[in-house]
């Protein structure tokens, strides 16, 4: 059942998620780690870099336990997977999550580097969004 699908991360990267959601100066302060995962996946996708997860892994979320707001962000994950796997992938939440795990595995390092270097993450994300809109001629 798709509701039992688990999103996983590398166990050694768990502290990166913690640091980003616990820092008062982070745009992800008091947000869920799932929110950070989705943002990290989008960043990985933007840079076209997907990194296979090393073991050991740990669960970050289970689809059936996501809040209403977190479930609302699944469209981003579906859009990433759709561009990689075509329409067929939309039938398989496990595959959608797996695709996003690789992108998030790259993206979390990118986010944490900005955080660790005390770069304004919001400004960096705004710049990426501007690039995306320019490329789309919006």
Secondary structure, 3 states (H helix, E strand, C coil): CHHHCEEEEEHHHHHHHHHHHHCCCCCCCCCCHHHHHHHHHHHHHHCCCCCCCCCCEEEEEEHHHCCHHHHHCHHHHHHHHHHHHCHHHHHCHHHHHHHHHHHHHHHHHHHHHHHHCCCCHHHHHHHHHHHHHHHCCC
